[in-house]
């Protein structure tokens, strides 16, 4: 999981990650989102609000909670983010399939 979160931080530093509900919504609306990631402990309301806006963009659950995801991104917490680069999305998808959490939804085709 550390490798996954480290890679997510790298994606942010490269400017290829929209973090938070509004930036994710905007990335989806503009067609820039390649993959949306949601923290394992994100509320059902967050998921329900997001799903109608996906428009075919893959959604994966991270094997980490909001605090761990936020820590990897230099924030207190983060429930949702969107990868805006195809290469990063493919790499994160592969890392998700290797994640130790059996509840993680990885292996998404990008």
The first five atom37 places (N, CA, C, CB, O) and aatype in JSON, in Angstrom:
{
  "aatype": [20, 20, 20, 20, 20, 20, 20, 20, 20, 20, 20, 20, 20, 20, 20, 20, 20, 20, 20, 20, 20, 20, 20, 20, 20, 20, 20, 20, 20, 20, 20, 20, 20, 20, 20, 20, 20, 20, 20, 20, 20, 20, 20, 20, 20, 20, 20, 20, 20, 20, 20, 20, 20, 20, 20, 20, 20, 20, 20, 20, 20, 20, 20, 20, 20, 20, 20, 20, 20, 20, 20, 20, 20, 20, 20, 20, 20, 20, 20, 20, 20, 20, 20, 20, 20, 20, 20, 20, 20, 20, 20, 20, 20, 20, 20, 20, 20, 20, 20, 20, 20, 20, 20, 20, 20, 20, 20, 20, 20, 20],
  "atom_mask": [
    [1, 1, 1, 1, 1],
    [1, 1, 1, 1, 1],
    [1, 1, 1, 1, 1],
    [1, 1, 1, 1, 1],
    [1, 1, 1, 1, 1],
    [1, 1, 1, 1, 1],
    [1, 1, 1, 1, 1],
    [1, 1, 1, 1, 1],
    [1, 1, 1, 1, 1],
    [1, 1, 1, 1, 1],
    [1, 1, 1, 1, 1],
    [1, 1, 1, 1, 1],
    [1, 1, 1, 1, 1],
    [1, 1, 1, 1, 1],
    [1, 1, 1, 1, 1],
    [1, 1, 1, 1, 1],
    [1, 1, 1, 1, 1],
    [1, 1, 1, 1, 1],
    [1, 1, 1, 1, 1],
    [1, 1, 1, 1, 1],
    [1, 1, 1, 1, 1],
    [1, 1, 1, 1, 1],
    [1, 1, 1, 1, 1],
    [1, 1, 1, 1, 1],
    [1, 1, 1, 1, 1],
    [1, 1, 1, 1, 1],
    [1, 1, 1, 1, 1],
    [1, 1, 1, 1, 1],
    [1, 1, 1, 1, 1],
    [1, 1, 1, 1, 1],
    [1, 1, 1, 1, 1],
    [1, 1, 1, 1, 1],
    [1, 1, 1, 1, 1],
    [1, 1, 1, 1, 1],
    [1, 1, 1, 1, 1],
    [1, 1, 1, 1, 1],
    [1, 1, 1, 1, 1],
    [1, 1, 1, 1, 1],
    [1, 1, 1, 1, 1],
    [1, 1, 1, 1, 1],
    [1, 1, 1, 1, 1],
    [1, 1, 1, 1, 1],
    [1, 1, 1, 1, 1],
    [1, 1, 1, 1, 1],
    [1, 1, 1, 1, 1],
    [1, 1, 1, 1, 1],
    [1, 1, 1, 1, 1],
    [1, 1, 1, 1, 1],
    [1, 1, 1, 1, 1],
    [1, 1, 1, 1, 1],
    [1, 1, 1, 1, 1],
    [1, 1, 1, 1, 1],
    [1, 1, 1, 1, 1],
    [1, 1, 1, 1, 1],
    [1, 1, 1, 1, 1],
    [1, 1, 1, 1, 1],
    [1, 1, 1, 1, 1],
    [1, 1, 1, 1, 1],
    [1, 1, 1, 1, 1],
    [1, 1, 1, 1, 1],
    [1, 1, 1, 1, 1],
    [1, 1, 1, 1, 1],
    [1, 1, 1, 1, 1],
    [1, 1, 1, 1, 1],
    [1, 1, 1, 1, 1],
    [1, 1, 1, 1, 1],
    [1, 1, 1, 1, 1],
    [1, 1, 1, 1, 1],
    [1, 1, 1, 1, 1],
    [1, 1, 1, 1, 1],
    [1, 1, 1, 1, 1],
    [1, 1, 1, 1, 1],
    [1, 1, 1, 1, 1],
    [1, 1, 1, 1, 1],
    [1, 1, 1, 1, 1],
    [1, 1, 1, 1, 1],
    [1, 1, 1, 1, 1],
    [1, 1, 1, 1, 1],
    [1, 1, 1, 1, 1],
    [1, 1, 1, 1, 1],
    [1, 1, 1, 1, 1],
    [1, 1, 1, 1, 1],
    [1, 1, 1, 1, 1],
    [1, 1, 1, 1, 1],
    [1, 1, 1, 1, 1],
    [1, 1, 1, 1, 1],
    [1, 1, 1, 1, 1],
    [1, 1, 1, 1, 1],
    [1, 1, 1, 1, 1],
    [1, 1, 1, 1, 1],
    [1, 1, 1, 1, 1],
    [1, 1, 1, 1, 1],
    [1, 1, 1, 1, 1],
    [1, 1, 1, 1, 1],
    [1, 1, 1, 1, 1],
    [1, 1, 1, 1, 1],
    [1, 1, 1, 1, 1],
    [1, 1, 1, 1, 1],
    [1, 1, 1, 1, 1],
    [1, 1, 1, 1, 1],
    [1, 1, 1, 1, 1],
    [1, 1, 1, 1, 1],
    [1, 1, 1, 1, 1],
    [1, 1, 1, 1, 1],
    [1, 1, 1, 1, 1],
    [1, 1, 1, 1, 1],
    [1, 1, 1, 1, 1],
    [1, 1, 1, 1, 1],
    [1, 1, 1, 1, 1],
    [1, 1, 1, 1, 1]
  ],
  "atom_positions": [
    [[0.83, -1.19, 0.0], [0.0, 0.0, 0.0], [0.87, 1.25, 0.0], [-0.94, 0.0, 1.21], [0.51, 2.25, -0.62]],
    [[2.02, 1.23, 0.68], [2.9, 2.4, 0.71], [3.32, 2.8, -0.7], [4.13, 2.13, 1.58], [3.37, 3.98, -1.02]],
    [[3.61, 1.81, -1.53], [4.01, 2.07, -2.91], [2.87, 2.76, -3.67], [4.41, 0.77, -3.62], [3.11, 3.67, -4.46]],
    [[1.67, 2.33, -3.43], [0.5, 2.91, -4.08], [0.33, 4.37, -3.67], [-0.77, 2.11, -3.73], [0.12, 5.24, -4.52]],
    [[0.42, 4.64, -2.37], [0.26, 6.01, -1.89], [1.42, 6.9, -2.32], [0.14, 6.02, -0.36], [1.22, 8.08, -2.61]],
    [[2.61, 6.34, -2.37], [3.77, 7.09, -2.86], [3.56, 7.48, -4.32], [5.06, 6.28, -2.7], [3.87, 8.6, -4.72]],
    [[3.06, 6.55, -5.1], [2.79, 6.8, -6.52], [1.7, 7.86, -6.68], [2.38, 5.49, -7.23], [1.76, 8.68, -7.59]],
    [[0.72, 7.83, -5.81], [-0.34, 8.82, -5.84], [0.24, 10.22, -5.55], [-1.46, 8.46, -4.81], [-0.15, 11.2, -6.18]],
    [[1.17, 10.3, -4.6], [1.84, 11.55, -4.29], [2.66, 12.05, -5.47], [2.72, 11.4, -3.07], [2.69, 13.25, -5.75]],
    [[3.31, 11.14, -6.17], [4.08, 11.49, -7.36], [3.16, 12.06, -8.44], [4.84, 10.26, -7.9], [3.51, 13.03, -9.12]],
    [[2.01, 11.47, -8.58], [1.01, 11.92, -9.54], [0.59, 13.37, -9.21], [-0.23, 10.97, -9.54], [0.43, 14.19, -10.11]],
    [[0.41, 13.65, -7.93], [0.04, 15.0, -7.51], [1.15, 15.99, -7.84], [-0.27, 15.03, -6.0], [0.89, 17.07, -8.37]],
    [[2.39, 15.63, -7.51], [3.51, 16.52, -7.77], [3.71, 16.77, -9.27], [4.79, 15.95, -7.17], [4.22, 17.82, -9.66]],
    [[3.3, 15.83, -10.09], [3.39, 16.0, -11.54], [2.24, 16.84, -12.1], [3.4, 14.63, -12.22], [2.21, 17.16, -13.29]],
    [[1.3, 17.2, -11.23], [0.17, 18.0, -11.68], [-0.88, 17.2, -12.42], [0.65, 19.11, -12.56], [-1.64, 17.76, -13.22]],
    [[-0.94, 15.91, -12.16], [-1.86, 15.02, -12.87], [-2.92, 14.42, -11.95], [-1.08, 13.9, -13.55], [-3.43, 13.33, -12.22]],
    [[-3.25, 15.14, -10.86], [-4.22, 14.63, -9.91], [-5.13, 15.76, -9.46], [-3.52, 13.99, -8.71], [-4.66, 16.8, -8.99]],
    [[-6.43, 15.56, -9.61], [-7.43, 16.5, -9.08], [-7.85, 15.97, -7.72], [-8.68, 16.66, -10.06], [-8.25, 14.81, -7.61]],
    [[-7.76, 16.79, -6.69], [-8.01, 16.34, -5.32], [-9.2, 17.07, -4.73], [-6.77, 16.55, -4.44], [-9.23, 18.3, -4.71]],
    [[-10.18, 16.32, -4.25], [-11.36, 16.9, -3.64], [-12.57, 16.85, -4.57], [-11.09, 18.33, -3.23], [-12.44, 16.65, -5.77]],
    [[-13.72, 17.05, -3.98], [-14.97, 16.88, -4.71], [-15.11, 17.83, -5.9], [-16.13, 17.07, -3.78], [-15.43, 17.39, -7.0]],
    [[-14.89, 19.12, -5.7], [-15.05, 20.09, -6.79], [-14.01, 19.89, -7.9], [-14.96, 21.51, -6.24], [-14.39, 19.86, -9.07]],
    [[-12.72, 19.77, -7.58], [-11.75, 19.53, -8.66], [-12.02, 18.23, -9.43], [-10.35, 19.5, -8.09], [-11.8, 18.17, -10.64]],
    [[-12.49, 17.19, -8.73], [-12.81, 15.93, -9.41], [-14.02, 16.13, -10.32], [-13.09, 14.81, -8.39], [-14.02, 15.66, -11.46]],
    [[-15.03, 16.82, -9.83], [-16.22, 17.08, -10.64], [-15.83, 17.87, -11.9], [-17.27, 17.87, -9.82], [-16.32, 17.58, -12.99]],
    [[-14.96, 18.85, -11.74], [-14.52, 19.66, -12.87], [-13.72, 18.82, -13.87], [-13.68, 20.85, -12.39], [-13.91, 18.94, -15.08]],
    [[-12.82, 17.98, -13.37], [-12.03, 17.11, -14.26], [-12.94, 16.16, -15.04], [-10.99, 16.3, -13.44], [-12.69, 15.89, -16.22]],
    [[-13.98, 15.66, -14.4], [-14.94, 14.79, -15.09], [-15.7, 15.58, -16.15], [-15.92, 14.15, -14.08], [-15.86, 15.11, -17.27]],
    [[-16.17, 16.76, -15.79], [-16.96, 17.58, -16.71], [-16.14, 17.99, -17.93], [-17.5, 18.82, -15.99], [-16.67, 18.08, -19.04]],
    [[-14.85, 18.25, -17.73], [-13.98, 18.68, -18.83], [-13.41, 17.5, -19.62], [-12.85, 19.52, -18.29], [-12.71, 17.71, -20.61]],
    [[-13.69, 16.28, -19.19], [-13.2, 15.11, -19.88], [-11.72, 14.81, -19.63], [-13.42, 15.27, -21.33], [-11.11, 14.06, -20.4]],
    [[-11.14, 15.38, -18.58], [-9.73, 15.16, -18.27], [-9.49, 13.95, -17.37], [-9.17, 16.39, -17.62], [-8.39, 13.41, -17.36]],
    [[-10.49, 13.53, -16.62], [-10.33, 12.43, -15.66], [-10.17, 11.1, -16.4], [-11.53, 12.37, -14.7], [-10.97, 10.77, -17.28]],
    [[-9.15, 10.36, -16.03], [-8.91, 9.04, -16.61], [-9.28, 7.92, -15.64], [-7.45, 8.9, -17.02], [-9.55, 6.8, -16.05]],
    [[-9.28, 8.25, -14.35], [-9.61, 7.29, -13.3], [-9.95, 8.07, -12.04], [-8.42, 6.28, -13.05], [-9.26, 9.04, -11.71]],
    [[-10.98, 7.67, -11.35], [-11.36, 8.3, -10.09], [-11.08, 7.31, -8.96], [-12.87, 8.75, -10.1], [-11.42, 6.13, -9.05]],
    [[-10.46, 7.82, -7.91], [-10.11, 7.0, -6.76], [-10.84, 7.52, -5.53], [-8.57, 6.99, -6.53], [-10.93, 8.73, -5.32]],
    [[-11.35, 6.6, -4.73], [-12.1, 6.97, -3.53], [-11.5, 6.22, -2.35], [-13.62, 6.66, -3.69], [-11.18, 5.04, -2.45]],
    [[-11.36, 6.9, -1.22], [-10.8, 6.29, -0.02], [-11.73, 5.2, 0.5], [-10.57, 7.36, 1.08], [-12.94, 5.27, 0.33]],
    [[-11.14, 4.18, 1.12], [-11.9, 3.03, 1.6], [-12.99, 3.45, 2.6], [-10.96, 2.02, 2.25], [-14.05, 2.83, 2.65]],
    [[-12.73, 4.48, 3.39], [-13.71, 4.88, 4.39], [-14.52, 6.12, 4.0], [-13.0, 5.15, 5.7], [-15.12, 6.77, 4.85]],
    [[-14.54, 6.43, 2.71], [-15.37, 7.55, 2.23], [-16.83, 7.18, 2.42], [-15.06, 7.88, 0.73], [-17.21, 6.01, 2.29]],
    [[-17.64, 8.16, 2.7], [-19.05, 7.91, 2.95], [-19.81, 7.49, 1.71], [-19.67, 9.14, 3.52], [-19.43, 7.8, 0.58]],
    [[-20.89, 6.78, 1.94], [-21.74, 6.31, 0.84], [-22.32, 7.5, 0.07], [-22.87, 5.42, 1.38], [-22.54, 7.42, -1.13]],
    [[-22.56, 8.59, 0.77], [-23.1, 9.79, 0.13], [-22.12, 10.32, -0.93], [-23.4, 10.88, 1.17], [-22.54, 10.73, -2.01]],
    [[-20.84, 10.31, -0.62], [-19.81, 10.77, -1.56], [-19.84, 9.92, -2.82], [-18.41, 10.71, -0.91], [-19.8, 10.45, -3.93]],
    [[-19.92, 8.62, -2.65], [-19.97, 7.7, -3.79], [-21.24, 7.9, -4.61], [-19.88, 6.23, -3.3], [-21.19, 7.94, -5.84]],
    [[-22.38, 8.04, -3.94], [-23.66, 8.23, -4.65], [-23.68, 9.52, -5.46], [-24.81, 8.22, -3.66], [-24.22, 9.55, -6.56]],
    [[-23.09, 10.59, -4.91], [-23.04, 11.86, -5.63], [-22.13, 11.77, -6.85], [-22.56, 12.98, -4.71], [-22.37, 12.44, -7.86]],
    [[-21.1, 10.96, -6.76], [-20.1, 10.88, -7.8], [-20.51, 9.97, -8.96], [-18.81, 10.39, -7.22], [-20.27, 10.32, -10.12]],
    [[-21.11, 8.84, -8.67], [-21.37, 7.81, -9.69], [-22.11, 8.32, -10.93], [-22.15, 6.7, -9.07], [-21.75, 7.92, -12.03]],
    [[-23.14, 9.17, -10.8], [-23.82, 9.62, -12.02], [-22.95, 10.51, -12.92], [-25.06, 10.38, -11.65], [-23.25, 10.68, -14.1]],
    [[-21.88, 11.08, -12.37], [-21.03, 11.99, -13.13], [-19.86, 11.29, -13.81], [-20.51, 13.06, -12.22], [-19.13, 11.92, -14.57]],
    [[-19.68, 10.0, -13.56], [-18.5, 9.3, -14.07], [-18.48, 9.18, -15.58], [-18.43, 7.93, -13.47], [-17.41, 9.32, -16.19]],
    [[-19.6, 8.95, -16.2], [-19.65, 8.87, -17.65], [-18.66, 7.89, -18.26], [-19.42, 10.21, -18.23], [-18.04, 8.19, -19.28]],
    [[-18.5, 6.73, -17.66], [-17.6, 5.72, -18.2], [-16.19, 5.77, -17.65], [-17.55, 5.86, -19.67], [-15.39, 4.89, -17.96]],
    [[-15.86, 6.77, -16.84], [-14.53, 6.84, -16.23], [-14.48, 5.8, -15.1], [-14.23, 8.3, -15.68], [-15.38, 5.74, -14.27]],
    [[-13.41, 4.98, -15.08], [-13.31, 3.95, -14.04], [-13.24, 4.54, -12.63], [-12.08, 3.09, -14.29], [-12.61, 5.58, -12.41]],
    [[-13.89, 3.88, -11.7], [-13.88, 4.25, -10.29], [-13.26, 3.1, -9.52], [-15.32, 4.57, -9.76], [-13.68, 1.96, -9.67]],
    [[-12.26, 3.39, -8.68], [-11.61, 2.35, -7.88], [-11.55, 2.8, -6.43], [-10.18, 2.05, -8.42], [-11.38, 3.99, -6.14]],
    [[-11.7, 1.85, -5.53], [-11.59, 2.12, -4.11], [-10.16, 1.85, -3.66], [-12.59, 1.27, -3.3], [-9.62, 0.77, -3.88]],
    [[-9.57, 2.85, -3.03], [-8.21, 2.7, -2.52], [-8.21, 1.83, -1.26], [-7.58, 4.08, -2.22], [-9.17, 1.86, -0.49]],
    [[-7.15, 1.05, -1.04], [-7.08, 0.21, 0.17], [-6.53, 1.01, 1.35], [-6.19, -1.03, -0.09], [-5.75, 0.5, 2.15]],
    [[-6.94, 2.26, 1.45], [-6.48, 3.14, 2.53], [-7.6, 4.11, 2.86], [-5.18, 3.9, 2.13], [-8.44, 4.43, 2.01]],
    [[-7.6, 4.56, 4.09], [-8.6, 5.51, 4.53], [-8.27, 6.94, 4.15], [-8.76, 5.42, 6.01], [-7.21, 7.22, 3.59]],
    [[-9.2, 7.84, 4.45], [-9.05, 9.25, 4.09], [-7.8, 9.88, 4.7], [-10.27, 10.03, 4.54], [-7.13, 10.67, 4.05]],
    [[-7.49, 9.53, 5.94], [-6.32, 10.11, 6.6], [-5.02, 9.67, 5.92], [-6.29, 9.71, 8.08], [-4.12, 10.49, 5.72]],
    [[-4.92, 8.41, 5.56], [-3.71, 7.9, 4.9], [-3.56, 8.5, 3.51], [-3.74, 6.36, 4.81], [-2.46, 8.88, 3.11]],
    [[-4.65, 8.58, 2.78], [-4.6, 9.17, 1.43], [-4.23, 10.65, 1.54], [-5.97, 8.99, 0.69], [-3.38, 11.14, 0.79]],
    [[-4.87, 11.34, 2.46], [-4.55, 12.75, 2.67], [-3.09, 12.95, 3.05], [-5.44, 13.34, 3.73], [-2.44, 13.87, 2.56]],
    [[-2.57, 12.1, 3.92], [-1.17, 12.18, 4.33], [-0.23, 12.04, 3.15], [-0.86, 11.12, 5.36], [0.79, 12.72, 3.08]],
    [[-0.56, 11.16, 2.23], [0.27, 10.96, 1.04], [0.23, 12.17, 0.11], [-0.19, 9.72, 0.28], [1.12, 12.37, -0.71]],
    [[-0.83, 12.98, 0.25], [-1.01, 14.13, -0.62], [-0.75, 15.45, 0.1], [-2.42, 14.13, -1.19], [-1.05, 16.52, -0.43]],
    [[-0.18, 15.38, 1.31], [0.14, 16.59, 2.05], [-1.07, 17.3, 2.63], [0.87, 17.52, 1.19], [-1.04, 18.51, 2.82]],
    [[-2.11, 16.55, 2.9], [-3.35, 17.11, 3.46], [-3.73, 16.33, 4.71], [-4.5, 17.07, 2.43], [-3.17, 15.28, 5.0]],
    [[-4.68, 16.87, 5.43], [-5.17, 16.17, 6.62], [-5.96, 14.94, 6.22], [-6.04, 17.11, 7.49], [-5.81, 13.88, 6.83]],
    [[-6.79, 15.07, 5.2], [-7.55, 13.92, 4.7], [-7.94, 14.16, 3.25], [-8.8, 13.68, 5.57], [-7.94, 15.29, 2.76]],
    [[-8.28, 13.08, 2.58], [-8.73, 13.14, 1.19], [-9.64, 11.94, 0.94], [-7.52, 13.17, 0.19], [-9.21, 10.8, 1.09]],
    [[-10.87, 12.2, 0.55], [-11.82, 11.12, 0.27], [-11.85, 10.73, -1.19], [-13.2, 11.51, 0.72], [-12.15, 9.59, -1.52]],
    [[-11.54, 11.69, -2.08], [-11.7, 11.43, -3.5], [-10.69, 12.22, -4.32], [-13.12, 11.78, -3.95], [-10.36, 13.37, -4.01]],
    [[-10.2, 11.58, -5.38], [-9.29, 12.26, -6.29], [-9.44, 11.63, -7.68], [-7.81, 12.16, -5.79], [-9.97, 10.53, -7.83]],
    [[-8.98, 12.36, -8.68], [-9.07, 11.89, -10.06], [-7.72, 12.02, -10.74], [-10.15, 12.67, -10.85], [-7.09, 13.08, -10.69]],
    [[-7.28, 10.96, -11.37], [-6.04, 10.96, -12.13], [-6.37, 11.49, -13.53], [-5.39, 9.52, -12.19], [-7.32, 11.05, -14.16]],
    [[-5.56, 12.44, -14.0], [-5.84, 13.07, -15.29], [-4.84, 12.67, -16.38], [-5.85, 14.57, -15.14], [-4.83, 13.25, -17.46]],
    [[-4.01, 11.69, -16.1], [-3.02, 11.22, -17.06], [-3.2, 9.72, -17.27], [-1.57, 11.55, -16.57], [-3.29, 8.96, -16.3]],
    [[-3.25, 9.29, -18.53], [-3.5, 7.88, -18.84], [-2.4, 6.97, -18.29], [-3.62, 7.7, -20.34], [-2.71, 5.9, -17.76]],
    [[-1.14, 7.36, -18.41], [-0.03, 6.55, -17.92], [-0.09, 6.36, -16.42], [1.28, 7.17, -18.31], [0.1, 5.25, -15.92]],
    [[-0.34, 7.44, -15.68], [-0.46, 7.33, -14.23], [-1.67, 6.46, -13.86], [-0.59, 8.74, -13.58], [-1.6, 5.66, -12.93]],
    [[-2.77, 6.62, -14.59], [-3.97, 5.83, -14.31], [-3.69, 4.34, -14.51], [-5.14, 6.28, -15.23], [-4.12, 3.52, -13.69]],
    [[-2.99, 3.99, -15.57], [-2.66, 2.58, -15.81], [-1.74, 2.04, -14.71], [-1.99, 2.41, -17.2], [-1.94, 0.92, -14.22]],
    [[-0.75, 2.82, -14.34], [0.19, 2.41, -13.31], [-0.52, 2.22, -11.96], [1.31, 3.43, -13.18], [-0.26, 1.24, -11.26]],
    [[-1.39, 3.15, -11.61], [-2.13, 3.03, -10.35], [-3.08, 1.84, -10.38], [-2.91, 4.31, -10.06], [-3.26, 1.16, -9.37]],
    [[-3.68, 1.58, -11.52], [-4.56, 0.42, -11.66], [-3.8, -0.87, -11.4], [-5.2, 0.4, -13.06], [-4.3, -1.77, -10.72]],
    [[-2.6, -0.97, -11.96], [-1.76, -2.15, -11.73], [-1.39, -2.29, -10.26], [-0.49, -2.09, -12.59], [-1.41, -3.39, -9.71]],
    [[-1.06, -1.18, -9.62], [-0.7, -1.21, -8.2], [-1.9, -1.6, -7.34], [-0.16, 0.15, -7.76], [-1.74, -2.26, -6.31]],
    [[-3.09, -1.2, -7.76], [-4.29, -1.56, -7.01], [-4.54, -3.07, -7.06], [-5.5, -0.82, -7.57], [-5.02, -3.64, -6.08]],
    [[-4.21, -3.7, -8.17], [-4.41, -5.15, -8.26], [-3.44, -5.88, -7.34], [-4.23, -5.63, -9.7], [-3.7, -7.02, -6.94]],
    [[-2.32, -5.24, -7.0], [-1.33, -5.85, -6.12], [-1.54, -5.45, -4.66], [0.06, -5.46, -6.55], [-0.82, -5.94, -3.79]],
    [[-2.5, -4.6, -4.38], [-2.76, -4.11, -3.03], [-3.23, -5.26, -2.14], [-3.82, -2.98, -3.04], [-3.94, -6.15, -2.6]],
    [[-2.83, -5.24, -0.86], [-3.17, -6.33, 0.05], [-4.62, -6.37, 0.49], [-2.32, -6.24, 1.23], [-5.04, -7.36, 1.09]],
    [[-5.4, -5.34, 0.21], [-6.79, -5.28, 0.64], [-7.68, -6.01, -0.36], [-7.25, -3.81, 0.8], [-7.77, -5.58, -1.51]],
    [[-8.35, -7.09, 0.04], [-9.21, -7.82, -0.9], [-10.45, -7.04, -1.29], [-9.62, -9.15, -0.31], [-11.13, -7.41, -2.25]],
    [[-10.78, -5.97, -0.56], [-11.96, -5.17, -0.89], [-11.65, -4.08, -1.9], [-12.53, -4.56, 0.36], [-12.55, -3.39, -2.35]],
    [[-10.38, -3.92, -2.26], [-10.0, -2.89, -3.23], [-10.49, -3.3, -4.61], [-8.45, -2.66, -3.24], [-10.4, -4.46, -5.0]],
    [[-11.0, -2.32, -5.34], [-11.48, -2.57, -6.69], [-10.41, -2.08, -7.65], [-12.85, -1.86, -6.96], [-10.45, -0.93, -8.09]],
    [[-9.48, -2.92, -7.97], [-8.39, -2.53, -8.84], [-8.49, -3.23, -10.17], [-7.06, -2.82, -8.19], [-9.52, -3.79, -10.53]],
    [[-7.39, -3.18, -10.89], [-7.36, -3.84, -12.18], [-8.29, -3.23, -13.2], [-7.68, -5.27, -12.02], [-8.81, -3.93, -14.07]],
    [[-8.51, -1.96, -13.08], [-9.44, -1.26, -13.95], [-8.8, -1.07, -15.31], [-9.86, 0.09, -13.35], [-7.64, -0.68, -15.4]],
    [[-9.53, -1.34, -16.36], [-9.04, -1.13, -17.71], [-9.15, 0.35, -18.03], [-9.82, -1.98, -18.75], [-10.23, 0.93, -17.96]],
    [[-8.04, 0.94, -18.39], [-8.01, 2.37, -18.68], [-7.95, 2.56, -20.19], [-6.79, 3.07, -17.99], [-7.91, 3.69, -20.67]]
  ]
}
